Every structure is written in structure tokens, then in C-alpha cells.
């Protein structure tokens, strides 16, 4: 009968319509649930970093900008720092000798014993490896799981692309925000005179330490050390790559918390002793070139093509849509 034939054709058409996969629906639902948590994660990040920076600037008081004294510059001190903002050696703490027993200078000389990995944050290769540790944990776990026929729901190609994106960010911070901006800064900043009390204590005798010098350590901490592992850890918590095992969750969470502790300690020390407030703020603003895109990409349903490409976040729509 015609009516029956049309009914059968309609049923066939219905069966042929591609339905969303269960995995896609699961990921979309999970992202909808985690979107506020992702936003809170980045909000806490910005709040903590800003508070530590402001406290360091307040502690500095605009009177301290220490440089290390050249080796052998002060025979009585194996390690020493000089405050280039001081007008003479007569000022208190214009020179800090780390070999003495004055505990008021212990912070600038370095705490003993040092926290594990704290000395690697601003050095190669530690500064380039530590931000990639959450990704390394994911890759190791995923590759071992695949050997046993298990998958985490994320394509290996997506994980690889995100790793390459992180590596590109590291190079952007190193070559553009450090090397290029540092070179441009030397062209823009007016030179100072060559009459200063610390001239001969510098590695290269000069008075250039008094000129404006944006804090490259702040850029390093805020544009490289923290945002990359934060983004990857939040992504792993939102869409876990593990099944029943809990150790990846504990390792990622505790590892990120410890990284924040030692990094923010380093940031406080930088702001309190080694740069003026303006130099710290300039470095923090420069770091936003990396921080803000990462935060926007992960926290808000914009740049959806890039979100899908890097994180496999489905196009998130409200349930009413």
C-alpha cells in the first residue's frame, strides 16, 4: 500500500540519520558541568598570582633592586648582592653578604635547605620540562593503557597537537617575550651615566643596572611555568584520561599545588628584592599575552574550532538548544 511504503521509507530515513555518539554526548555533558569549575580554576590562579605580586611589591617598598656581586668583587664574601638603588655603600643593606649570620638577609641569599625543584624553575632545561609534566603523565598513562587495549576517549593525534601547541608556547615565550622584547627594550630605554658606586662590582663594569628592565622572571613564571600545567591539569580533571585508578588524579593535583608553591615563592622573592614595582607590573602585563588566551580558550565557549582541535571540547550548547 502507498501509505505503508511511505511509512517504511520514513523509517529508513530515520535510521539513516547520524545520531550523536555516546562519547560525544558524554564529553559535551561533562564540559557543560565543568565549565564553571574551569573558570574558577583560572580565577583562583589570577587572584593568587596578583596577590603575591602586590605583596612582593609592597615588601620591596620601591627601595630595593639587588644584583649579584661579581665573583671575587668582595674578598670577604663568597656570595653577595648589591642594591643598585642605594646611593652609596653607607646605606643599610646596600651590600648584603650571604656568608654572615644576619638572618634578616636570609631570604635574598636563599633558604636552606631549598625546596625540591625550586632551583630549576628559572634554568634550562628545568624551565622547559616542568611545565610539560602533566602532559608527560597523560602520555605515559595513555600509551601504557593502549598496550592493554584501553583508550581514554581522546585521540592520540589531539594529545600530540596539544603537546606541540605547548612547545610552541614555550618557544614564543623564550624567543619573542624574552629575547626580542629584551632587545627592543635596550633600544627604547635611555642609557644612564657611568658614575655609580657599584660599577666595578658588576660582571661588566657599568651602571646599566639602574635603567628600567622589565622582570623577565615574572614573564617566565606567569607565561610559562604556571599556565601550561594549569591548563593541562584542568583539562585532565574535566575529562579524565584514567578509568578506575586514582593515582593520576592525586599526582596531578598535588604536583600542580606544589608547583604553585615554589613558583609563587620565587615570584615573591623576585618582586621583593630584584626588581622595582614598575618592572614587575610590566612583566606581569607582558605575561598576559599568553595567560589570557589560554584562560579564554579553556573557560569560555569561544574559538570553538580551536577548542575542538586542541582539547576535543564539543561545541557546547545549552540544553534548551
Secondary structure by P-SEA (a helix, b strand, c coil): caaaaaaaaaaaaaaacccccaaaaaaaaaaaaaaaaaaaaaaaaaaaaaaaaaaaaaaacccbbbbbcccccccccccccccccccccccccccccccccccccccccccccccccccccccccccccccaaaaaaaaaaaaaaaaacccccccaaaaaaaaaaaaaaaaaaaccccaaaaaaaaacbbbbcccccccccccccccccccccccaaaaaaaccccaaaaaaaaaaaacccccccaaaaaaaaaaaaaaaaaaaaaaaaaaaccccaaaaaaaaaaacccaaaaaaacccccaaaaaaacccccccccccc
